[in-house]
């Protein structure tokens, strides 16, 4: 089967260039270097049609940057993002519209000066998918899909609650009939009971419109609930990818284990936390070798020097850890 | 044993142009020494205002209009401003969600910590205060506290800053700490570390802790009692295991059903329909009535009073979960 999305060896650096003073001081013989953040460092993965792939990681691990590159908002500094549409029929939306993004903050991702009807129809009208005369009907259909009614059409974003606004954001993404939705922390800003509503909506839309999701979140409970496959990132690199059952039951990488142990869970109830030690290092100055070695219980000399490769340990289950070689 | 903090029928209202906003409306709970109590609710439920009210930090147009806040038997509400000032930061301390906002960005950590000690007890010498600050930082798990004390807040990461604010809260050995979403802004592994430190400290120093959060799973892991707030009222409170294991209020039940869990992967989550009502325009009956799947006629007529149940649970509901539908 051909993958819908193929990300090959993608990297993204952010460079803070030297200011005038530093350039001048360099002329005088001082050594000022540009600061480079490797936000995403040589990442490859595939997403198949109809799959929900969860990307999980802590702040600064590059998951949002990766999402933006997949959605085409940020160009990668190296590597390729290749999208191969499943629906190549005549009149279908062009490929570059088939990946849409849903953002974290429903307050800042909608234009406050536009009415909902215009927010929903701007892109399809611009791309010639619908005529301007069909706007009302089209917008109404989109609103129905996400569980809002016609009273929303003439209102502005500030007149809605957070959950409703997120629904409008989803409707806007659906308006160009995408195949892949990149959801970047899309429910993180919502209250628990509203989170459940929006999460259920995502599951329903997937079934109704045959969507594929790249679901980015720091919330492992959410990822476990919705994903078929999970990608764990740490400081710009993938440390483990696994089908959901393996991720939950047999996590391989020490970081994945630490993450899973750190999650507060209702089922466990009262307990004593035994957290992994240490802070997340700065991506400006990542550790050598395996990025996780300063916090890892099992680290050896080799971990400090050599970057572990992502290897398949059981079918479909990849992990980047030296511990797997020695056995 | 008398509780450290005994809040009785606390009412904090905000007098706005649009009308009276009853942010906290009849909240009662107790915390004993060394006990961790979780106060859970969604945004706008009044959980933070409850915390602020205890410390007397409610600003105009808000005012505490009724009830008692008994701290070791003394009513904090009637305390003169100067005495309350002394109380804050010494006997009662608070930890806020965002440590960057509570630490002064232009002063060294050391300066801020020494200041916190000397303000409350001027007889402590600077060296002694520094010694105590260093110990406090060590206690919350900051490595090489001697050097880190000389640093400014911006030189710390988010998790480290939160540890510093915990250390500052612990400095004067308070009897009660109010923690308002202390781990919400932190990453999973760092959150685990901070919870771990707090658990350890409360056990060791017998400090009572009120943990305010929206995350049921976090308080389920640490607290002995949980209070669930909705629209200004505690709708259900009870011992941790009982409340999580067999919730009686439909709202608690719905909230627990909304949390994704590995046991129910792929299934639709049980969701609570609708949104939190505006506090300015609450219905005459139970505030949860319009979203409740268990609502009966009585719910829309009057608000249910607190009932004490068999397992030390306090409930505000006419038709609880598990009761026969009548």
Contacts between the chains, C-beta under 8 A, distances in Angstrom:
chain1	res1	chain2	res2	distance
A	58	B	187	3.8
A	58	B	188	6.3
A	58	B	189	6.5
A	58	B	190	7.7
A	59	B	158	7.8
A	59	B	187	5.5
A	161	B	275	5.2
A	163	B	275	6.5
A	164	B	275	7.8
A	191	B	42	4.1
A	191	B	43	5.6
A	191	B	214	6.7
A	191	B	276	7.5
A	192	B	42	6.4
A	192	B	214	6.3
A	192	B	215	7.6
A	192	B	216	7.1
A	192	B	255	6.0
A	192	B	258	5.1
A	192	B	259	6.6
A	193	B	42	6.4
A	193	B	254	6.4
A	193	B	255	6.3
A	193	B	258	5.0
A	193	B	271	6.8
A	193	B	272	4.2
A	194	B	42	8.0
A	194	B	275	7.1
A	195	B	258	6.6
A	196	B	257	7.4
A	196	B	258	3.5
A	196	B	259	7.8
A	196	B	260	7.8
A	196	B	269	4.1
A	196	B	270	7.2
A	196	B	271	4.2
A	196	B	272	7.3
A	197	B	271	4.8
A	197	B	272	7.8
A	197	B	273	7.8
A	199	B	260	6.9
A	199	B	269	5.9
A	200	B	268	5.0
A	200	B	269	5.6
A	200	B	271	5.7
A	203	B	266	7.9
A	203	B	268	6.3
A	204	B	268	7.8
A	218	B	187	6.7
A	218	B	188	6.6
A	220	B	188	6.8
A	221	B	217	7.3
A	221	B	259	6.6
A	221	B	260	4.4
A	221	B	261	6.7
A	221	B	262	8.0
A	222	B	260	5.3
A	224	B	260	6.6
A	224	B	261	7.9
A	224	B	262	5.1
A	224	B	265	6.4
A	225	B	260	3.4
A	225	B	261	7.5
A	225	B	262	7.9
A	225	B	264	7.7
A	225	B	265	6.0
A	225	B	266	7.5
A	225	B	269	7.3
A	226	B	260	7.6
A	244	B	265	7.1
A	248	B	262	5.6
A	258	B	189	5.8
A	259	B	188	5.8
A	259	B	189	6.6
A	261	B	192	7.4
A	262	B	188	4.6
A	262	B	189	4.9
A	262	B	191	6.7
A	262	B	192	3.6
A	263	B	188	6.0
A	263	B	217	7.6
A	264	B	191	7.8
A	264	B	195	7.6
A	264	B	215	6.9
A	264	B	217	4.0
A	264	B	218	4.5
A	264	B	220	6.8
A	264	B	221	4.6
A	265	B	217	5.7
A	265	B	220	7.7
A	265	B	221	7.5
A	265	B	261	7.2
A	266	B	216	6.5
A	266	B	217	5.2
A	266	B	220	5.2
A	266	B	244	6.0
A	266	B	256	6.6
A	266	B	259	5.8
A	266	B	261	6.2
A	267	B	261	6.3
A	267	B	262	7.9
A	267	B	263	6.8
A	268	B	220	7.8
A	268	B	221	6.9
A	269	B	220	5.6
A	269	B	221	7.1
A	269	B	240	6.7
A	269	B	241	6.0
A	269	B	244	6.1
A	270	B	220	7.4
A	270	B	221	6.5
A	270	B	222	7.2
A	270	B	223	8.0
A	270	B	224	7.7
A	270	B	240	5.8
A	270	B	241	7.1
A	271	B	221	5.6
A	272	B	196	7.6
A	272	B	199	6.6
A	273	B	192	5.1
A	273	B	193	7.8
A	273	B	195	5.0
A	273	B	196	4.1
A	273	B	199	6.6
A	273	B	221	7.1
A	273	B	222	8.0
A	274	B	196	7.0
A	275	B	189	6.3
A	275	B	192	3.5
A	275	B	193	4.2
A	275	B	195	7.7
A	275	B	196	5.0
A	276	B	189	5.1
A	276	B	192	7.2
A	276	B	193	7.7
A	277	B	193	7.5
A	279	B	157	5.3
A	279	B	159	6.2
A	279	B	160	6.6
A	279	B	190	7.2
A	280	B	157	7.2
A	280	B	187	6.7
A	280	B	189	7.6
A	280	B	190	7.4
